[in-house]
Each structure stands twice: as C-alpha cells, then as structure tokens.
Amino acid sequence: MAVHNKTYQPLQVLTVTASADLPAFRFVNYSGGLCTEGSRALGVTEIDWLDEELASVVSLGTIVVETSEAILAGADVSADDDGKAKTALALEAINGRAIDGCTGSGFIKIKLVP
C-alpha cells in the first residue's frame, strides 16, 4: 500500500544532525545516519533530510516506515542496512511493532518501541 494511504500519530519528535542524506520513512540511528542491520533506532524520518541538516525524527508514537520485505501485522520490526523495516530476528534490536502488514516491499504503520 502507498504511503499516502497511511495515517500515523507522532507523540515525540527529536532532532539530530544528519550525518548523511536521510530518505523519508526510514530508521535513523543516534549518530544521525541510517540504521544498519539489526541496530537500535533513535526514530524514523517523516521527510527527506540532507547531510548536515538538523533532522527531525519521530521517536515515540506511531509512524509509517518503508519496508524491504513482507511483514506480518503484529511482528516485531528491526532495521536493514538501508534503514528500512524488516522482521526482527533473534538478538536484533526491536525498533517497533507492525500495526499492519505488507506482502512485499512497501510501507507499513508501526508503533515505535522506546
């Protein structure tokens, strides 16, 4: 499903200096870059940010995130190497829980996990 068909509710937005260009709806790490495979996220971007900009990331609430694979509703999600959501594997940081699912790459709504 397309991102414009999803609604979300940010409860807390933090800023971080982007250490790279950050696409919208991707997991961002505490250093301001895209999350890597299984890493802990500071939050998720709502819009594109350029390297060195003060980027806002949603860190609490529900948010739309881009996926790299099929994800079932209710699944724990983690990040892949491009900051996209994927189903969390054992020992990976859980960054959220899928509110809805998708059958391939696309966009889902998640509840962020602090």
C-alpha positions as CSV (number, residue, x, y, z in Angstrom):
1,M,0.0,0.0,0.0
2,A,1.2,3.5,-0.8
3,V,2.4,5.8,2.0
4,H,-0.3,8.4,1.3
5,N,-2.9,5.9,2.4
6,K,-1.4,5.5,5.9
7,T,-2.1,7.7,8.9
8,Y,0.2,8.0,11.9
9,Q,0.4,9.8,15.2
10,P,3.8,11.2,16.3
11,L,4.0,11.8,20.1
12,Q,7.6,12.9,20.4
13,V,9.9,14.3,17.8
14,L,13.7,14.8,18.4
15,T,16.3,16.5,16.3
16,V,19.7,15.1,15.3
17,T,22.3,16.4,12.9
18,A,22.1,14.3,9.8
19,S,25.5,12.5,9.1
20,A,24.2,11.5,5.6
21,D,21.3,12.2,3.3
22,L,18.2,10.7,5.0
23,P,15.2,9.5,2.9
24,A,11.7,9.8,4.4
25,F,10.2,7.0,6.4
26,R,13.5,5.3,7.3
27,F,15.1,4.3,10.7
28,V,17.7,6.8,11.9
29,N,20.4,5.9,14.4
30,Y,21.7,8.0,17.3
31,S,24.6,9.4,15.1
32,G,22.2,10.8,12.5
33,G,22.8,8.2,9.9
34,L,20.6,5.4,8.5
35,C,20.3,2.4,10.8
36,T,22.2,-0.7,9.8
37,E,21.2,-4.3,10.0
38,G,19.5,-5.0,13.4
39,S,20.7,-1.8,15.0
40,R,18.8,0.4,17.6
41,A,17.0,3.4,16.1
42,L,16.6,6.9,17.5
43,G,13.5,7.3,15.4
44,V,12.0,7.5,11.9
45,T,12.2,10.4,9.4
46,E,8.9,11.9,8.1
47,I,10.6,13.8,5.2
48,D,13.9,13.7,3.3
49,W,16.8,15.4,5.0
50,L,20.2,16.4,3.6
51,D,23.6,15.7,5.1
52,E,24.4,18.2,7.9
53,E,20.8,19.4,8.3
54,L,19.1,19.3,11.7
55,A,16.8,16.4,11.0
56,S,13.6,15.7,12.9
57,V,12.8,12.1,13.7
58,V,9.7,10.7,15.3
59,S,10.9,8.8,18.4
60,L,7.6,7.9,20.1
61,G,4.1,7.1,18.8
62,T,3.1,5.5,15.5
63,I,4.8,6.2,12.2
64,V,4.9,5.0,8.7
65,V,8.2,3.2,7.7
66,E,9.4,1.8,4.4
67,T,9.9,-2.0,4.3
68,S,12.4,-4.2,2.5
69,E,10.3,-7.3,2.7
70,A,6.9,-8.8,3.6
71,I,6.0,-8.1,7.2
72,L,3.0,-9.5,9.2
73,A,0.8,-7.3,11.3
74,G,1.9,-7.7,15.0
75,A,5.5,-8.6,14.1
76,D,8.5,-7.0,15.8
77,V,10.5,-5.0,13.4
78,S,14.1,-4.1,13.1
79,A,16.2,-2.2,10.6
80,D,18.0,-3.5,7.5
81,D,21.2,-1.9,6.1
82,D,19.3,0.9,4.3
83,G,17.2,1.9,7.4
84,K,14.1,0.1,6.1
85,A,12.0,-2.1,8.3
86,K,12.2,-5.8,8.3
87,T,11.0,-8.6,10.6
88,A,13.3,-8.7,13.6
89,L,15.5,-11.8,14.1
90,A,16.8,-13.1,17.4
91,L,19.2,-10.7,19.1
92,E,18.4,-7.8,16.8
93,A,17.2,-4.5,18.3
94,I,13.4,-4.2,18.1
95,N,12.5,-0.7,17.0
96,G,8.8,-1.2,16.7
97,R,5.8,-3.4,16.2
98,A,3.9,-3.6,12.9
99,I,0.3,-2.3,13.2
100,D,-0.5,-3.5,9.7
101,G,1.4,-5.7,7.3
102,C,2.5,-5.9,3.7
103,T,3.1,-8.7,1.2
104,G,6.4,-7.3,-0.1
105,S,8.4,-4.1,0.0
106,G,6.3,-1.1,0.6
107,F,5.1,1.0,3.6
108,I,3.6,-0.1,7.0
109,K,2.5,1.7,10.1
110,I,4.4,0.7,13.3
111,K,4.2,1.5,16.9
112,L,7.7,2.7,18.0
113,V,9.3,0.8,20.9
114,P,11.3,3.1,23.3
